Amino acid sequence: MDSTRFRLVSIPFLFIFYFLSPAVVSAFLGINYGLIADNLPPPEKAVLLVQSVGANKVKIFNADPRVIAAFANTGIELIVGLPNEYLKQMQNPDDALAWVTANIQAHLPASKIGCIVVGNEVLTLNDTVLRNFLVPAMQNILTALVQLRLDKQIAVTTTHALNVLESSYPPSSGSFRQDLLADISRIVNFHKQTGSPFLINAYPYFVYRSNPAQVSLDFVLFRSNYQGFADPESHLRYDNMLFAQIDAVYNALASLDARELSVHISETGWPSKGDENEAGATPELAREYNENLIKVVAERKGTPMRPDSDLNVYLFSLYNEDLKPGPTSERNFGLFKPEGKPAYPLSLGQESARNIGGMVYEHPPLLSPDGYYYYDISGYSVGENSHMVVGKLVFFVCLTSVVLVL
C-alpha cells in the first residue's frame, strides 16, 4: 500500500523521538573518507552517509576545505591528515604555523577537529629521507597548535602499517622491527610527552588473503562459534584476529616502556570485490566483517590484554575509490558506491547504535529519485534508484501509514 508522504519543513515538537547523545559514551566508531576517485558526490552527501552508519568521527587524508566545511555544525569530529608530500615543508616552523592557521584554525569552531595525523605509514615506505622528516614535522605542528592555543583540544599523531612489527604472533611476542626501532622510539617518546594515541592500520583481510587455506575465516570475521587460541606466554585467549593484532602492538609498546599509550585502529575493513586471486573479497564477507566489528565496538569491552579499555576504530572506508592503484580490492573497500547506494546491506542494531554514540532508528530513511529523504514506516521501496541514508534525529509518528521527511 502506498504511504502518504509529508515534506517536513519545520520540527513539530511532539514528533521528536531520539535516543542517546554521542557525548555520553567513550568508545567510538569512526570512518575513513578518502577522495581518490573522479566520480564522488559532493561532501554534503557524505555527511548523511556517515550518519547512516552511526559514525561519530571521520578521518580524512588531507585538509580539503570543502570536506571540513561540510561537517561544520554536525557534531561529527574530524581527524585531518597532513599528507606525506608536506613533511619536507613542515620542517620549517613558520610553514607549519601557516598550514595549521589556514587549514585548521580557520574552520574552528564550526567544524570540530580533534586530531592532526602527520603522514601516513611513513616508516614502512622504505624512504629514509621522508622518515627523517616525520618527527620534526609532528613537533612543528604541535608547536603551531601551542602558539594558537589549540593544543589542548587537538592532538598530533601519525599512522603506521601493521608491518612496523617484527613479530605479532602470538600477541605476547609483539615487537617492533629492529630497522625501525630508532624512529619508532622517537615517535613513542612524542606520544608519551603529549598523550596522543598510537595509530595502527590493521587488516585481518590481508592476512586471510595471503593464506586462505591456513587462516580461519571464523577467526578473522569475529564469528561467535570460534573458540580461538590461548597465548602460550600470557595465557590470554583470543577469538578474533583484530584483537590479537592490537595486543601485539600493546606488547611492542610495553617493550619500549610505553604501556600507558592508547592504541587506536586508524584503518580496518574488508573489500566487497577483488581479483580472481584475492580470496574472500565478496560483499557477503565484507558485510559480515563490518557488522561484527561494529557489534564488537558496541560491546564497549577491550582486548584480552586491555579488557577495560574501549575500542577506538575507524572503518575503511566510506566510498569505493575508483582511482586507487593496485589490485581490484583496493578500489572496493567502501561501504557505499559513489552514487550513494550501499555496496552491500549493512545492519546496525539499536544496541550497537546506542553504545557507539550513534542515533537509534526504527527503520532506515530512504532517498527517493526526486532527491528528498523519506522516512517510510510501512515499507522500504521508493523507486529503483533509492538508497538508505540516516539523518541526525528520528522524527516519528505513531501511525503506520505515515512517512516523514528528514
Secondary structure, DSSP 8 states (H G I E B T S, - for coil): ---EEE---S--GGGEE----GGG---EEEEEE----SS---HHHHHHHHHHTT--EEEESS--HHHHHHTTTS--EEEEEE-GGGTTGGGSHHHHHHHHHHHTGGGTTTSEEEEEEEEESGGGSS-HHHHHHHHHHHHHHHHHHHHTT-TTT-EEEEEEEGGGEEE-SSGGG-EE-GGGHHHHHHHHHHHHHH---EEEE--HHHHHHH-TTTS-HHHHTT-TT---EE-TTT--EESSHHHHHHHHHHHHHHTTT-TT--EEEEEE---S---TTSTT-SHHHHHHHHHHHHHHHHTT---SSSTTS--EEEES-SB--TT--SSGGGG---SB-TTS-BSS-----HHHHHHTT----SS--EE-TTS-EEEESS-----TT-EE---SSEE--S-TTEEEE-
